[in-house]
């Protein structure tokens, strides 16, 4: 009986933390989860590494994200809302670089879309986004795949942003 309660309580606590304590969870993810996710996010479908420049610091950041291909570019689930620092950086700069499934892209024309239906995402992702209360995404256009010499300047810092 105790095991069954724990099996239900742990995922429920995670969903509640994500839904109601997003800033606390974002700080935890910056320190712990993003470092682990960053090891594989540039290679797996549904994940990516977003490289962007800090609008105040000028530092280059690498942020693991959930990203999906659409006909004109990519959409990124904003699980922590459009108030995340990386979102502000991408909008201020007018674009960013993305590595997903082993390919690098130069992205531009970023815009935040509020969409409670989450229709542009695959059904399993839609369900998770609904559970955590995420109803925004960023849409970015891509020009063409990048070559290594086209990337942002290389002053990448260790701390990832969420």
HELIX and SHEET records of a PDB file:
HELIX    1   1 UNK A    2  UNK A   20  1                                  19    
HELIX    2   2 UNK A   22  UNK A   28  1                                   7    
HELIX    3   3 UNK A   29  UNK A   33  3                                   5    
HELIX    4   4 UNK A   34  UNK A   37  1                                   4    
HELIX    5   5 UNK A   85  UNK A   93  1                                   9    
HELIX    6   6 UNK A  123  UNK A  132  1                                  10    
HELIX    7   7 UNK A  148  UNK A  150  5                                   3    
SHEET    1   A 7 UNK A  47  UNK A  53  0                                        
SHEET    2   A 7 UNK A  60  UNK A  70 -1                                        
SHEET    3   A 7 UNK A  73  UNK A  77 -1                                        
SHEET    4   A 7 UNK A 136  UNK A 145 -1                                        
SHEET    5   A 7 UNK A 103  UNK A 114 -1                                        
SHEET    6   A 7 UNK A  95  UNK A 100 -1                                        
SHEET    7   A 7 UNK A  47  UNK A  53 -1                                        
END                                                                             
